[in-house]
């Protein structure tokens, strides 16, 4: 890892707002792979010559309202990710609107040999296992049907948009990272930047412009606006490295657990293979 100048964060948090599983982005890391991941992430997000598309993520890093989690490979990976997500959900409201959890996964040479489809399988297996571990009621304002344009992944009662980055993405640079990384953005991050607001429209114009310059492939046709007819949130979590037409008959790999309860107490049973109930959490 190369030496670098301190990052000039603006408005640094006076409160630690961390747990053993969730850390402040300014905290030094002792393990080499963790320190390397942080170094690469910071350089990428704060590169002034090649502007990263997500202006809100960059702002969160500068403000130190972003949070990191580091997950080594091995048994209980999904359980450890679920624990980090639970901690983040508890911290998120105090971190403000511009926050997300970036989960970095220790990535071996064998992992890096996976292609995009291999990583897609891994990511959805992790999300399924984490969902199966969630004991909180399903968010009251989120429909359990993944094909509903207002569906969103939820954990511990908090809806979140998910972004997967992998070493296999070579053309869609905005979805590339040397290690597997999954970002969880609370739905409230987008509350003041809806497509119907001037601020939201301006933000989307900036982001789309940066995306066009950042990626070596045109913006994915799957990108859409939450809640709009025809929009599929889950399809945007893991994007291809090209723009292969999406088969609208393809269903979300995540199966909402049987008997998932809304926070209002009503049940929403979703059919699923009962063998999944015996899923091991050491994905």
C-alpha positions in Angstrom: 0.0 0.0 0.0 1.4 3.4 -0.9 1.5 6.4 1.5 -1.1 9.1 1.0 -1.9 12.5 2.5 -4.6 12.7 5.1 -8.1 13.0 3.6 -9.6 16.5 4.3 -13.0 15.4 5.6 -15.5 18.2 6.0 -17.7 18.4 9.1 -16.1 15.5 11.0 -18.4 13.7 13.4 -17.8 14.6 17.0 -19.3 11.3 18.1 -17.8 7.9 17.5 -21.0 6.2 16.3 -19.3 2.9 15.8 -19.4 -0.7 17.0 -17.0 -3.6 16.8 -18.6 -4.5 13.5 -19.1 -1.0 12.0 -16.3 1.6 11.9 -15.7 5.2 11.1 -13.9 5.6 7.7 -11.2 7.6 9.4 -10.2 4.7 11.7 -6.9 3.1 10.8 -7.0 -0.6 9.9 -4.3 -3.0 11.2 -5.0 -5.8 8.8 -3.3 -5.3 5.4 -6.2 -6.3 3.3 -8.5 -3.9 5.2 -6.1 -1.0 5.0 -5.6 -1.7 1.2 -9.3 -1.7 0.6 -9.8 1.6 2.5 -6.9 3.2 0.6 -8.2 2.1 -2.8 -11.8 3.2 -1.9 -10.7 6.6 -0.8 -8.6 7.3 -3.8 -11.3 6.2 -6.1 -14.1 8.2 -4.5 -12.0 11.4 -4.1 -10.2 11.3 -7.4 -10.6 14.9 -8.8 -9.4 13.9 -12.2 -11.9 11.1 -12.7 -15.0 12.1 -10.8 -16.9 9.3 -9.2 -20.6 9.3 -10.3 -22.3 9.0 -6.9 -21.9 12.5 -5.5 -23.8 11.6 -2.4 -21.3 8.8 -1.6 -18.4 11.1 -2.1 -20.1 13.7 0.2 -20.7 11.0 2.9 -17.0 9.9 2.8 -15.8 13.5 3.2 -18.3 14.1 6.0 -17.3 10.8 7.7 -20.9 9.8 7.8 -20.2 6.8 5.7 -19.5 3.6 7.6 -17.4 0.6 6.8 -17.5 -3.1 7.7 -14.8 -5.7 7.0 -15.7 -9.3 6.6 -13.2 -12.1 6.4 -14.0 -15.2 4.5 -15.0 -18.3 6.5 -17.8 -19.8 8.4 -20.7 -17.6 9.4 -20.1 -14.9 6.8 -23.8 -14.1 6.4 -24.3 -14.0 10.1 -21.4 -11.6 10.5 -22.8 -9.4 7.7 -26.3 -9.5 9.3 -24.7 -8.4 12.7 -23.0 -5.5 10.9 -26.2 -4.4 9.2 -28.1 -4.6 12.5 -25.5 -2.3 14.1 -25.6 0.1 11.1 -29.4 0.3 11.2 -29.2 1.4 14.8 -26.5 4.1 14.0 -27.9 5.4 10.7 -30.5 7.9 12.0 -27.8 9.7 14.0 -25.4 9.8 11.0 -27.8 11.9 9.0 -29.2 11.7 5.5 -25.9 11.1 3.7 -24.9 7.7 5.0 -24.4 4.2 3.8 -22.7 1.0 5.0 -19.9 -0.3 2.7 -19.2 -3.9 3.5 -15.8 -5.0 2.2 -15.2 -8.7 1.8 -11.8 -10.4 2.0 -11.3 -11.5 -1.6 -9.0 -14.4 -2.4 -7.3 -15.1 -5.7 -9.8 -18.0 -6.1 -12.6 -15.5 -5.6 -11.1 -13.2 -8.2 -11.2 -16.0 -10.7 -15.1 -15.8 -10.7 -16.8 -14.1 -13.6 -19.6 -11.6 -13.3 -22.2 -14.4 -13.1 -20.2 -16.1 -10.3 -20.2 -13.0 -8.3 -23.9 -12.4 -9.0 -24.7 -15.8 -7.5 -22.5 -15.1 -4.5 -24.1 -11.7 -3.8 -27.7 -13.0 -4.0 -26.8 -16.0 -1.8 -25.5 -13.6 0.8 -28.5 -11.3 0.6 -30.8 -14.3 0.9 -29.0 -15.7 3.9 -29.0 -12.3 5.6 -32.7 -11.9 4.9 -33.4 -15.4 6.4 -31.5 -14.3 9.6 -33.6 -11.1 10.0 -36.0 -11.4 12.9 -37.5 -7.9 12.6 -40.9 -7.3 10.9 -40.9 -6.5 7.3 -40.9 -2.6 6.8 -44.5 -1.5 6.9 -44.3 0.8 3.8 -42.5 -1.7 1.6 -44.5 -4.3 -0.4 -43.0 -7.9 -0.1 -43.4 -8.5 -3.8 -40.1 -8.0 -5.5 -41.8 -7.2 -8.7 -43.5 -4.2 -7.2 -41.8 -0.9 -8.2 -41.9 0.2 -4.5 -40.2 -3.0 -3.3 -36.8 -2.6 -1.6 -34.5 -4.9 0.3 -35.0 -4.5 4.0 -33.2 -5.5 7.2 -34.0 -4.8 10.8 -37.0 -2.8 9.6 -35.0 -0.4 7.4 -35.5 -0.4 3.6 -32.1 -0.2 1.8 -30.9 0.1 -1.8 -28.1 -2.3 -2.5 -25.1 -1.8 -4.8 -22.6 -4.6 -5.6 -19.1 -4.0 -6.8 -16.8 -6.8 -7.9 -13.4 -7.5 -9.4 -15.1 -9.1 -12.5 -16.6 -5.8 -13.7 -14.2 -4.4 -16.3 -16.3 -2.1 -18.5 -18.8 -0.8 -16.0 -16.1 0.9 -13.9 -18.7 2.3 -11.5 -19.4 -1.3 -10.4 -15.7 -2.4 -10.2 -13.7 -2.8 -7.1 -10.6 -5.0 -6.4 -12.5 -6.7 -3.6 -16.1 -7.7 -3.4 -17.9 -4.8 -1.8 -21.6 -4.4 -1.1 -23.1 -1.0 -0.2 -26.3 -0.6 1.7 -28.0 2.8 1.3 -30.9 3.5 3.6 -34.1 4.5 1.7 -34.2 7.7 3.6 -31.0 8.9 1.8 -33.2 9.5 -1.2 -36.2 11.2 0.6 -35.1 14.7 -0.3 -33.9 14.0 -3.8 -36.9 12.4 -5.4 -37.2 12.5 -9.2 -40.1 14.9 -8.8 -38.0 17.5 -7.0 -35.7 20.1 -8.6 -32.9 18.9 -6.4 -33.5 15.3 -7.4 -33.6 16.2 -11.1 -30.4 18.2 -10.8 -28.6 15.4 -8.9 -29.7 12.8 -11.5 -28.4 15.0 -14.3 -25.0 15.3 -12.6 -24.8 11.6 -11.8 -25.8 10.5 -15.3 -23.3 12.8 -16.8 -20.5 11.5 -14.6 -21.6 8.0 -15.2 -21.3 8.4 -19.0 -17.7 9.6 -18.6 -16.7 7.1 -15.9 -18.0 3.8 -17.5 -16.8 2.2 -20.8 -20.3 1.1 -21.4 -23.5 3.1 -21.7 -25.7 3.5 -18.6 -27.7 0.3 -17.9 -31.3 0.4 -19.2 -32.2 -1.2 -15.9 -31.6 2.1 -14.0 -34.9 3.6 -13.0 -36.7 5.7 -10.5 -38.1 4.2 -7.3 -41.8 3.7 -7.4 -42.3 4.5 -11.0 -44.3 2.0 -13.1 -42.0 -0.7 -14.6 -39.1 0.0 -12.2 -37.4 -3.0 -10.6 -35.2 -2.1 -7.7 -33.7 -5.5 -7.3 -32.5 -5.6 -11.0 -30.3 -2.5 -10.2 -28.5 -4.1 -7.3 -26.2 -6.2 -9.4 -25.6 -4.8 -12.9 -24.1 -6.7 -15.8 -20.8 -5.6 -17.3 -22.6 -4.9 -20.6 -26.1 -4.0 -21.6 -27.5 -7.4 -22.4 -31.3 -7.0 -22.7 -33.1 -7.9 -19.5 -35.6 -10.7 -19.8 -38.7 -9.3 -18.0 -39.6 -12.9 -17.2 -36.6 -13.1 -15.0 -37.6 -13.1 -11.3 -35.7 -11.7 -8.4 -33.3 -14.3 -6.9 -34.4 -13.2 -3.4 -37.4 -15.0 -2.0 -39.0 -13.2 0.9 -39.2 -15.6 3.8 -42.4 -17.5 4.3 -44.8 -15.6 6.6 -42.8 -12.4 6.5 -44.7 -9.9 8.7 -45.3 -6.3 8.0 -44.5 -3.9 10.9 -48.3 -3.4 11.1 -48.7 -7.1 12.0 -50.2 -8.3 8.7 -48.7 -11.4 7.2 -47.5 -11.7 3.6 -46.8 -15.3 2.7 -44.5 -15.7 -0.2 -44.0 -19.2 -1.7 -40.5 -20.5 -1.4 -38.8 -23.8 -1.5 -39.0 -25.3 2.0 -35.5 -26.6 1.6 -34.3 -23.0 1.9 -35.3 -23.1 5.6 -32.3 -25.3 6.2 -29.9 -22.9 4.5 -26.5 -22.7 6.2 -25.4 -19.2 7.0 -21.7 -19.8 6.2 -22.2 -18.7 2.6 
